[in-house]
């Protein structure tokens, strides 16, 4: 019996919004995503505060998140919604 379905595993990565590092401990990833950084996250971004007429920029932190996603795909030589062969 030849396999008809050869699903592709995709990893989707994203980063959370940049916030002050001290506040980033509490940051959660969106539903379905797993946090792959811990503590205060990665200090690789800047966030902005508007004070009257000025916008100030401060170093901040964010978290990296990951989601595994299976994309249905037919094996070679099969096609269609139920992956029928020749």
Helices and strands as residue ranges (DSSP letters): E 8-15, G 21-26, E 34-35, E 42-51, E 54-62, E 64-71
